[in-house]
Each structure stands twice: as structure tokens, then as C-alpha cells.
Amino acid sequence: MSISLRDQFAAAALQGYCSQPDAGAWSHGYTATAAYQQADAMLAERDKASGELKRVRLAAQNMVNKPEGISVEKAGELILGLLDNYGADS
């Protein structure tokens, strides 16, 4: 049996929860549920960023194929969107 990305994310979240000073006051069920909720949130954010990147990639490919069909403003928006996805400093 292999471990899924969701399980890996949950394990990382669980380590964080268990390192908290008051972790002993939490039930095992609570920490396990919270870890998987965190993992689900990380996966959702990952999927959202992936979808945005695909949109930017497609638009960039359209720019390459038909450069006369895209404005400088649109090109700038696409580049800024790509930078935002990767957390580049402004």
C-alpha cells in the first residue's frame, strides 16, 4: 500500500499539531480530523493554483501563436498572474 499525497499532507499537519504545547489536551480524534481537514485545504489550494497556471500557459501559447491578437495589457496581466502563483516578490 502506498501513501497518498493527502496522507502525506495530513502527516505533516499532524506533526505540527502534536508539537504544540497544549497538544496533550486534544483528543486523538480531534487531531486526526484537523490534520485531514488541513490536508484537504492544502490539496484544494494546490488544485486552484494548478488550474490558474494552466490558464496562464494556454494564454501564453496563444500569444506565441498569434502575437498580434493580444494586447500589451493582457500580456502584463498574464505575467503578473504567473508571478503571483509562484509567490514572487514585487
Biopython code that builds the backbone (N, CA, C, O; Angstrom):
import numpy as np
from Bio.PDB.StructureBuilder import StructureBuilder

atoms = [
    (1, "MET", "N", (0.847, -1.185, 0.000)),
    (1, "MET", "CA", (0.000, 0.000, 0.000)),
    (1, "MET", "C", (0.887, 1.242, 0.000)),
    (1, "MET", "O", (1.843, 1.336, 0.771)),
    (2, "SER", "N", (0.563, 2.183, -0.865)),
    (2, "SER", "CA", (1.345, 3.416, -0.920)),
    (2, "SER", "C", (0.598, 4.528, -0.183)),
    (2, "SER", "O", (-0.616, 4.467, 0.013)),
    (3, "ILE", "N", (1.344, 5.521, 0.210)),
    (3, "ILE", "CA", (0.761, 6.649, 0.926)),
    (3, "ILE", "C", (0.395, 7.732, -0.103)),
    (3, "ILE", "O", (1.186, 8.055, -0.990)),
    (4, "SER", "N", (-0.789, 8.270, 0.032)),
    (4, "SER", "CA", (-1.257, 9.295, -0.913)),
    (4, "SER", "C", (-0.687, 10.660, -0.520)),
    (4, "SER", "O", (-0.173, 10.847, 0.584)),
    (5, "LEU", "N", (-0.791, 11.592, -1.442)),
    (5, "LEU", "CA", (-0.362, 12.957, -1.145)),
    (5, "LEU", "C", (-1.203, 13.532, 0.001)),
    (5, "LEU", "O", (-0.691, 14.272, 0.842)),
    (6, "ARG", "N", (-2.491, 13.189, 0.029)),
    (6, "ARG", "CA", (-3.365, 13.638, 1.114)),
    (6, "ARG", "C", (-2.848, 13.130, 2.463)),
    (6, "ARG", "O", (-2.802, 13.872, 3.445)),
    (7, "ASP", "N", (-2.456, 11.841, 2.489)),
    (7, "ASP", "CA", (-1.907, 11.273, 3.720)),
    (7, "ASP", "C", (-0.602, 11.962, 4.117)),
    (7, "ASP", "O", (-0.363, 12.210, 5.299)),
    (8, "GLN", "N", (0.235, 12.267, 3.136)),
    (8, "GLN", "CA", (1.497, 12.951, 3.429)),
    (8, "GLN", "C", (1.244, 14.335, 4.001)),
    (8, "GLN", "O", (1.893, 14.742, 4.964)),
    (9, "PHE", "N", (0.295, 15.063, 3.408)),
    (9, "PHE", "CA", (-0.046, 16.384, 3.926)),
    (9, "PHE", "C", (-0.623, 16.278, 5.340)),
    (9, "PHE", "O", (-0.285, 17.076, 6.215)),
    (10, "ALA", "N", (-1.491, 15.295, 5.556)),
    (10, "ALA", "CA", (-2.087, 15.113, 6.886)),
    (10, "ALA", "C", (-1.010, 14.772, 7.911)),
    (10, "ALA", "O", (-1.049, 15.268, 9.037)),
    (11, "ALA", "N", (-0.062, 13.940, 7.536)),
    (11, "ALA", "CA", (1.022, 13.579, 8.458)),
    (11, "ALA", "C", (1.841, 14.813, 8.832)),
    (11, "ALA", "O", (2.215, 14.989, 9.991)),
    (12, "ALA", "N", (2.114, 15.655, 7.855)),
    (12, "ALA", "CA", (2.862, 16.887, 8.143)),
    (12, "ALA", "C", (2.072, 17.806, 9.066)),
    (12, "ALA", "O", (2.628, 18.389, 9.997)),
    (13, "ALA", "N", (0.779, 17.932, 8.806)),
    (13, "ALA", "CA", (-0.069, 18.767, 9.665)),
    (13, "ALA", "C", (-0.137, 18.184, 11.072)),
    (13, "ALA", "O", (-0.095, 18.924, 12.055)),
    (14, "LEU", "N", (-0.241, 16.870, 11.171)),
    (14, "LEU", "CA", (-0.318, 16.207, 12.471)),
    (14, "LEU", "C", (0.946, 16.442, 13.273)),
    (14, "LEU", "O", (0.882, 16.649, 14.484)),
    (15, "GLN", "N", (2.093, 16.413, 12.612)),
    (15, "GLN", "CA", (3.349, 16.700, 13.310)),
    (15, "GLN", "C", (3.321, 18.110, 13.892)),
    (15, "GLN", "O", (3.756, 18.340, 15.020)),
    (16, "GLY", "N", (2.803, 19.042, 13.105)),
    (16, "GLY", "CA", (2.693, 20.416, 13.590)),
    (16, "GLY", "C", (1.759, 20.526, 14.775)),
    (16, "GLY", "O", (2.068, 21.201, 15.756)),
    (17, "TYR", "N", (0.613, 19.862, 14.689)),
    (17, "TYR", "CA", (-0.341, 19.911, 15.797)),
    (17, "TYR", "C", (0.257, 19.291, 17.058)),
    (17, "TYR", "O", (0.095, 19.827, 18.155)),
    (18, "CYS", "N", (0.943, 18.171, 16.900)),
    (18, "CYS", "CA", (1.490, 17.459, 18.057)),
    (18, "CYS", "C", (2.658, 18.199, 18.693)),
    (18, "CYS", "O", (3.010, 17.920, 19.839)),
    (19, "SER", "N", (3.259, 19.130, 17.977)),
    (19, "SER", "CA", (4.377, 19.888, 18.533)),
    (19, "SER", "C", (3.913, 21.073, 19.379)),
    (19, "SER", "O", (4.723, 21.745, 20.018)),
    (20, "GLN", "N", (2.614, 21.320, 19.376)),
    (20, "GLN", "CA", (2.071, 22.433, 20.159)),
    (20, "GLN", "C", (2.118, 22.113, 21.655)),
    (20, "GLN", "O", (1.903, 20.964, 22.041)),
    (21, "PRO", "N", (2.394, 23.102, 22.499)),
    (21, "PRO", "CA", (2.486, 22.855, 23.939)),
    (21, "PRO", "C", (1.222, 22.250, 24.557)),
    (21, "PRO", "O", (1.312, 21.468, 25.503)),
    (22, "ASP", "N", (0.061, 22.602, 24.035)),
    (22, "ASP", "CA", (-1.189, 22.102, 24.611)),
    (22, "ASP", "C", (-1.742, 20.894, 23.856)),
    (22, "ASP", "O", (-2.916, 20.559, 24.008)),
    (23, "ALA", "N", (-0.918, 20.242, 23.051)),
    (23, "ALA", "CA", (-1.383, 19.119, 22.230)),
    (23, "ALA", "C", (-1.936, 17.976, 23.071)),
    (23, "ALA", "O", (-2.828, 17.262, 22.615)),
    (24, "GLY", "N", (-1.440, 17.786, 24.266)),
    (24, "GLY", "CA", (-1.913, 16.704, 25.123)),
    (24, "GLY", "C", (-3.361, 16.864, 25.544)),
    (24, "GLY", "O", (-4.002, 15.896, 25.952)),
    (25, "ALA", "N", (-3.878, 18.079, 25.448)),
    (25, "ALA", "CA", (-5.266, 18.332, 25.840)),
    (25, "ALA", "C", (-6.247, 17.970, 24.731)),
    (25, "ALA", "O", (-7.454, 17.922, 24.969)),
    (26, "TRP", "N", (-5.756, 17.718, 23.541)),
    (26, "TRP", "CA", (-6.621, 17.415, 22.404)),
    (26, "TRP", "C", (-6.813, 15.916, 22.294)),
    (26, "TRP", "O", (-5.898, 15.143, 22.579)),
    (27, "SER", "N", (-8.000, 15.504, 21.881)),
    (27, "SER", "CA", (-8.245, 14.077, 21.678)),
    (27, "SER", "C", (-7.586, 13.620, 20.381)),
    (27, "SER", "O", (-7.324, 14.422, 19.485)),
    (28, "HIS", "N", (-7.325, 12.325, 20.299)),
    (28, "HIS", "CA", (-6.731, 11.775, 19.082)),
    (28, "HIS", "C", (-7.658, 12.001, 17.885)),
    (28, "HIS", "O", (-7.203, 12.311, 16.784)),
    (29, "GLY", "N", (-8.951, 11.843, 18.114)),
    (29, "GLY", "CA", (-9.917, 12.052, 17.035)),
    (29, "GLY", "C", (-9.896, 13.478, 16.527)),
    (29, "GLY", "O", (-9.982, 13.720, 15.323)),
    (30, "TYR", "N", (-9.780, 14.429, 17.455)),
    (30, "TYR", "CA", (-9.741, 15.838, 17.067)),
    (30, "TYR", "C", (-8.513, 16.124, 16.212)),
    (30, "TYR", "O", (-8.623, 16.747, 15.156)),
    (31, "THR", "N", (-7.346, 15.673, 16.662)),
    (31, "THR", "CA", (-6.125, 15.981, 15.926)),
    (31, "THR", "C", (-6.103, 15.285, 14.561)),
    (31, "THR", "O", (-5.632, 15.858, 13.579)),
    (32, "ALA", "N", (-6.608, 14.061, 14.504)),
    (32, "ALA", "CA", (-6.645, 13.347, 13.216)),
    (32, "ALA", "C", (-7.588, 14.057, 12.240)),
    (32, "ALA", "O", (-7.258, 14.243, 11.069)),
    (33, "THR", "N", (-8.756, 14.449, 12.735)),
    (33, "THR", "CA", (-9.718, 15.158, 11.888)),
    (33, "THR", "C", (-9.146, 16.483, 11.422)),
    (33, "THR", "O", (-9.258, 16.833, 10.247)),
    (34, "ALA", "N", (-8.535, 17.217, 12.333)),
    (34, "ALA", "CA", (-7.954, 18.517, 11.981)),
    (34, "ALA", "C", (-6.829, 18.357, 10.961)),
    (34, "ALA", "O", (-6.690, 19.176, 10.053)),
    (35, "ALA", "N", (-6.027, 17.302, 11.111)),
    (35, "ALA", "CA", (-4.920, 17.070, 10.180)),
    (35, "ALA", "C", (-5.451, 16.804, 8.768)),
    (35, "ALA", "O", (-4.912, 17.329, 7.793)),
    (36, "TYR", "N", (-6.489, 16.004, 8.659)),
    (36, "TYR", "CA", (-7.047, 15.725, 7.327)),
    (36, "TYR", "C", (-7.795, 16.931, 6.757)),
    (36, "TYR", "O", (-7.824, 17.118, 5.540)),
    (37, "GLN", "N", (-8.391, 17.739, 7.610)),
    (37, "GLN", "CA", (-9.020, 18.967, 7.120)),
    (37, "GLN", "C", (-7.952, 19.904, 6.553)),
    (37, "GLN", "O", (-8.154, 20.544, 5.521)),
    (38, "GLN", "N", (-6.818, 19.973, 7.243)),
    (38, "GLN", "CA", (-5.713, 20.798, 6.754)),
    (38, "GLN", "C", (-5.183, 20.252, 5.437)),
    (38, "GLN", "O", (-4.904, 21.015, 4.513)),
    (39, "ALA", "N", (-5.044, 18.931, 5.349)),
    (39, "ALA", "CA", (-4.567, 18.294, 4.114)),
    (39, "ALA", "C", (-5.516, 18.590, 2.959)),
    (39, "ALA", "O", (-5.073, 18.888, 1.850)),
    (40, "ASP", "N", (-6.810, 18.508, 3.213)),
    (40, "ASP", "CA", (-7.801, 18.799, 2.160)),
    (40, "ASP", "C", (-7.695, 20.248, 1.704)),
    (40, "ASP", "O", (-7.822, 20.537, 0.515)),
    (41, "ALA", "N", (-7.463, 21.160, 2.647)),
    (41, "ALA", "CA", (-7.316, 22.574, 2.293)),
    (41, "ALA", "C", (-6.061, 22.785, 1.454)),
    (41, "ALA", "O", (-6.077, 23.567, 0.503)),
    (42, "MET", "N", (-4.986, 22.104, 1.793)),
    (42, "MET", "CA", (-3.754, 22.235, 1.013)),
    (42, "MET", "C", (-3.942, 21.683, -0.397)),
    (42, "MET", "O", (-3.465, 22.279, -1.363)),
    (43, "LEU", "N", (-4.626, 20.562, -0.524)),
    (43, "LEU", "CA", (-4.885, 19.989, -1.846)),
    (43, "LEU", "C", (-5.776, 20.904, -2.677)),
    (43, "LEU", "O", (-5.553, 21.066, -3.876)),
    (44, "ALA", "N", (-6.775, 21.496, -2.053)),
    (44, "ALA", "CA", (-7.668, 22.408, -2.776)),
    (44, "ALA", "C", (-6.898, 23.621, -3.278)),
    (44, "ALA", "O", (-7.098, 24.062, -4.410)),
    (45, "GLU", "N", (-6.026, 24.155, -2.448)),
    (45, "GLU", "CA", (-5.229, 25.315, -2.855)),
    (45, "GLU", "C", (-4.258, 24.935, -3.971)),
    (45, "GLU", "O", (-4.031, 25.707, -4.902)),
    (46, "ARG", "N", (-3.699, 23.751, -3.866)),
    (46, "ARG", "CA", (-2.794, 23.242, -4.903)),
    (46, "ARG", "C", (-3.525, 23.103, -6.239)),
    (46, "ARG", "O", (-2.990, 23.480, -7.282)),
    (47, "ASP", "N", (-4.735, 22.567, -6.209)),
    (47, "ASP", "CA", (-5.527, 22.409, -7.429)),
    (47, "ASP", "C", (-5.899, 23.760, -8.031)),
    (47, "ASP", "O", (-5.893, 23.932, -9.250)),
    (48, "LYS", "N", (-6.220, 24.711, -7.168)),
    (48, "LYS", "CA", (-6.598, 26.044, -7.643)),
    (48, "LYS", "C", (-5.410, 26.697, -8.348)),
    (48, "LYS", "O", (-5.569, 27.276, -9.423)),
    (49, "ALA", "N", (-4.241, 26.609, -7.760)),
    (49, "ALA", "CA", (-3.045, 27.191, -8.366)),
    (49, "ALA", "C", (-2.716, 26.481, -9.673)),
    (49, "ALA", "O", (-2.297, 27.119, -10.639)),
    (50, "SER", "N", (-2.901, 25.177, -9.708)),
    (50, "SER", "CA", (-2.621, 24.407, -10.918)),
    (50, "SER", "C", (-3.540, 24.836, -12.057)),
    (50, "SER", "O", (-3.099, 24.975, -13.198)),
    (51, "GLY", "N", (-4.811, 25.045, -11.748)),
    (51, "GLY", "CA", (-5.768, 25.492, -12.762)),
    (51, "GLY", "C", (-5.423, 26.869, -13.296)),
    (51, "GLY", "O", (-5.554, 27.125, -14.493)),
    (52, "GLU", "N", (-4.983, 27.756, -12.415)),
    (52, "GLU", "CA", (-4.589, 29.101, -12.834)),
    (52, "GLU", "C", (-3.351, 29.037, -13.719)),
    (52, "GLU", "O", (-3.254, 29.754, -14.715)),
    (53, "LEU", "N", (-2.422, 28.189, -13.358)),
    (53, "LEU", "CA", (-1.217, 28.048, -14.168)),
    (53, "LEU", "C", (-1.550, 27.520, -15.560)),
    (53, "LEU", "O", (-0.966, 27.968, -16.546)),
    (54, "LYS", "N", (-2.477, 26.575, -15.648)),
    (54, "LYS", "CA", (-2.885, 26.055, -16.957)),
    (54, "LYS", "C", (-3.500, 27.162, -17.808)),
    (54, "LYS", "O", (-3.254, 27.233, -19.012)),
    (55, "ARG", "N", (-4.302, 28.028, -17.181)),
    (55, "ARG", "CA", (-4.924, 29.137, -17.905)),
    (55, "ARG", "C", (-3.857, 30.098, -18.424)),
    (55, "ARG", "O", (-3.929, 30.556, -19.565)),
    (56, "VAL", "N", (-2.876, 30.400, -17.588)),
    (56, "VAL", "CA", (-1.805, 31.299, -17.994)),
    (56, "VAL", "C", (-0.971, 30.664, -19.112)),
    (56, "VAL", "O", (-0.593, 31.335, -20.072)),
    (57, "ARG", "N", (-0.689, 29.365, -18.976)),
    (57, "ARG", "CA", (0.100, 28.671, -20.007)),
    (57, "ARG", "C", (-0.627, 28.691, -21.357)),
    (57, "ARG", "O", (-0.012, 28.944, -22.393)),
    (58, "LEU", "N", (-1.934, 28.422, -21.339)),
    (58, "LEU", "CA", (-2.715, 28.428, -22.570)),
    (58, "LEU", "C", (-2.717, 29.817, -23.206)),
    (58, "LEU", "O", (-2.553, 29.953, -24.418)),
    (59, "ALA", "N", (-2.900, 30.833, -22.390)),
    (59, "ALA", "CA", (-2.903, 32.198, -22.920)),
    (59, "ALA", "C", (-1.529, 32.561, -23.488)),
    (59, "ALA", "O", (-1.437, 33.221, -24.523)),
    (60, "ALA", "N", (-0.470, 32.132, -22.811)),
    (60, "ALA", "CA", (0.880, 32.407, -23.317)),
    (60, "ALA", "C", (1.105, 31.695, -24.646)),
    (60, "ALA", "O", (1.716, 32.253, -25.558)),
    (61, "GLN", "N", (0.612, 30.461, -24.755)),
    (61, "GLN", "CA", (0.751, 29.733, -26.010)),
    (61, "GLN", "C", (-0.003, 30.448, -27.128)),
    (61, "GLN", "O", (0.468, 30.505, -28.264)),
    (62, "ASN", "N", (-1.174, 30.992, -26.801)),
    (62, "ASN", "CA", (-1.923, 31.765, -27.788)),
    (62, "ASN", "C", (-1.162, 33.017, -28.203)),
    (62, "ASN", "O", (-1.231, 33.434, -29.359)),
    (63, "MET", "N", (-0.432, 33.620, -27.255)),
    (63, "MET", "CA", (0.381, 34.795, -27.580)),
    (63, "MET", "C", (1.476, 34.419, -28.574)),
    (63, "MET", "O", (1.764, 35.171, -29.505)),
    (64, "VAL", "N", (2.081, 33.256, -28.369)),
    (64, "VAL", "CA", (3.148, 32.803, -29.263)),
    (64, "VAL", "C", (2.582, 32.519, -30.655)),
    (64, "VAL", "O", (3.183, 32.879, -31.666)),
    (65, "ASN", "N", (1.425, 31.874, -30.690)),
    (65, "ASN", "CA", (0.821, 31.507, -31.972)),
    (65, "ASN", "C", (0.259, 32.704, -32.729)),
    (65, "ASN", "O", (0.347, 32.762, -33.955)),
    (66, "LYS", "N", (-0.319, 33.656, -32.001)),
    (66, "LYS", "CA", (-0.946, 34.820, -32.632)),
    (66, "LYS", "C", (-0.584, 36.076, -31.847)),
    (66, "LYS", "O", (-1.453, 36.637, -31.179)),
    (67, "PRO", "N", (0.650, 36.534, -31.899)),
    (67, "PRO", "CA", (1.060, 37.674, -31.085)),
    (67, "PRO", "C", (0.296, 38.959, -31.393)),
    (67, "PRO", "O", (0.163, 39.822, -30.526)),
    (68, "GLU", "N", (-0.209, 39.093, -32.623)),
    (68, "GLU", "CA", (-0.947, 40.310, -32.956)),
    (68, "GLU", "C", (-2.335, 40.337, -32.312)),
    (68, "GLU", "O", (-2.989, 41.379, -32.294)),
    (69, "GLY", "N", (-2.786, 39.196, -31.783)),
    (69, "GLY", "CA", (-4.128, 39.107, -31.224)),
    (69, "GLY", "C", (-4.219, 39.368, -29.732)),
    (69, "GLY", "O", (-5.284, 39.186, -29.142)),
    (70, "ILE", "N", (-3.119, 39.793, -29.103)),
    (70, "ILE", "CA", (-3.168, 40.030, -27.662)),
    (70, "ILE", "C", (-2.548, 41.383, -27.347)),
    (70, "ILE", "O", (-1.536, 41.773, -27.929)),
    (71, "SER", "N", (-3.171, 42.081, -26.426)),
    (71, "SER", "CA", (-2.692, 43.415, -26.080)),
    (71, "SER", "C", (-1.534, 43.343, -25.085)),
    (71, "SER", "O", (-1.327, 42.332, -24.413)),
    (72, "VAL", "N", (-0.801, 44.425, -25.013)),
    (72, "VAL", "CA", (0.288, 44.522, -24.041)),
    (72, "VAL", "C", (-0.279, 44.413, -22.631)),
    (72, "VAL", "O", (0.337, 43.799, -21.759)),
    (73, "GLU", "N", (-1.445, 45.003, -22.404)),
    (73, "GLU", "CA", (-2.072, 44.947, -21.082)),
    (73, "GLU", "C", (-2.392, 43.507, -20.685)),
    (73, "GLU", "O", (-2.154, 43.102, -19.547)),
    (74, "LYS", "N", (-2.932, 42.741, -21.627)),
    (74, "LYS", "CA", (-3.275, 41.346, -21.348)),
    (74, "LYS", "C", (-2.013, 40.539, -21.069)),
    (74, "LYS", "O", (-1.993, 39.698, -20.170)),
    (75, "ALA", "N", (-0.964, 40.795, -21.841)),
    (75, "ALA", "CA", (0.300, 40.096, -21.605)),
    (75, "ALA", "C", (0.814, 40.409, -20.205)),
    (75, "ALA", "O", (1.283, 39.516, -19.501)),
    (76, "GLY", "N", (0.727, 41.658, -19.806)),
    (76, "GLY", "CA", (1.153, 42.055, -18.459)),
    (76, "GLY", "C", (0.337, 41.367, -17.380)),
    (76, "GLY", "O", (0.888, 40.912, -16.378)),
    (77, "GLU", "N", (-0.976, 41.289, -17.579)),
    (77, "GLU", "CA", (-1.844, 40.598, -16.614)),
    (77, "GLU", "C", (-1.445, 39.134, -16.469)),
    (77, "GLU", "O", (-1.401, 38.601, -15.360)),
    (78, "LEU", "N", (-1.156, 38.491, -17.590)),
    (78, "LEU", "CA", (-0.776, 37.082, -17.563)),
    (78, "LEU", "C", (0.542, 36.880, -16.829)),
    (78, "LEU", "O", (0.683, 35.949, -16.036)),
    (79, "ILE", "N", (1.490, 37.743, -17.092)),
    (79, "ILE", "CA", (2.793, 37.629, -16.425)),
    (79, "ILE", "C", (2.640, 37.868, -14.930)),
    (79, "ILE", "O", (3.220, 37.138, -14.126)),
    (80, "LEU", "N", (1.873, 38.875, -14.548)),
    (80, "LEU", "CA", (1.647, 39.139, -13.121)),
    (80, "LEU", "C", (0.919, 37.974, -12.454)),
    (80, "LEU", "O", (1.227, 37.622, -11.315)),
    (81, "GLY", "N", (-0.040, 37.376, -13.151)),
    (81, "GLY", "CA", (-0.741, 36.223, -12.602)),
    (81, "GLY", "C", (0.197, 35.058, -12.366)),
    (81, "GLY", "O", (0.095, 34.358, -11.358)),
    (82, "LEU", "N", (1.103, 34.854, -13.293)),
    (82, "LEU", "CA", (2.087, 33.781, -13.149)),
    (82, "LEU", "C", (3.002, 34.056, -11.958)),
    (82, "LEU", "O", (3.279, 33.154, -11.167)),
    (83, "LEU", "N", (3.463, 35.271, -11.831)),
    (83, "LEU", "CA", (4.320, 35.625, -10.693)),
    (83, "LEU", "C", (3.580, 35.463, -9.367)),
    (83, "LEU", "O", (4.151, 34.973, -8.393)),
    (84, "ASP", "N", (2.324, 35.869, -9.327)),
    (84, "ASP", "CA", (1.524, 35.719, -8.112)),
    (84, "ASP", "C", (1.400, 34.264, -7.713)),
    (84, "ASP", "O", (1.449, 33.941, -6.526)),
    (85, "ASN", "N", (1.237, 33.365, -8.705)),
    (85, "ASN", "CA", (1.118, 31.937, -8.419)),
    (85, "ASN", "C", (2.356, 31.373, -7.757)),
    (85, "ASN", "O", (2.271, 30.442, -6.956)),
    (86, "TYR", "N", (3.506, 31.935, -8.091)),
    (86, "TYR", "CA", (4.752, 31.407, -7.558)),
    (86, "TYR", "C", (5.310, 32.238, -6.421)),
    (86, "TYR", "O", (6.437, 32.016, -5.978)),
    (87, "GLY", "N", (4.522, 33.196, -5.948)),
    (87, "GLY", "CA", (4.912, 33.952, -4.769)),
    (87, "GLY", "C", (6.130, 34.845, -4.985)),
    (87, "GLY", "O", (6.878, 35.111, -4.043)),
    (88, "ALA", "N", (6.331, 35.301, -6.196)),
    (88, "ALA", "CA", (7.466, 36.177, -6.462)),
    (88, "ALA", "C", (7.271, 37.497, -5.750)),
    (88, "ALA", "O", (6.161, 38.024, -5.674)),
    (89, "ASP", "N", (8.355, 38.018, -5.234)),
    (89, "ASP", "CA", (8.292, 39.323, -4.553)),
    (89, "ASP", "C", (8.064, 40.417, -5.576)),
    (89, "ASP", "O", (8.520, 40.342, -6.718)),
    (90, "SER", "N", (7.346, 41.434, -5.132)),
    (90, "SER", "CA", (7.101, 42.549, -6.060)),
    (90, "SER", "C", (8.200, 43.567, -5.965)),
    (90, "SER", "O", (8.169, 44.576, -6.670)),
]
sb = StructureBuilder()
sb.init_structure("model")
sb.init_model(0)
sb.init_chain("A")
sb.init_seg("    ")
for serial, (resi, resn, name, xyz) in enumerate(atoms, 1):
    if name == "N":
        sb.init_residue(resn, " ", resi, " ")
    sb.init_atom(name, np.array(xyz, "f"), 0.0, 1.0, " ", f" {name:<3s}", serial, name[0])
structure = sb.get_structure()
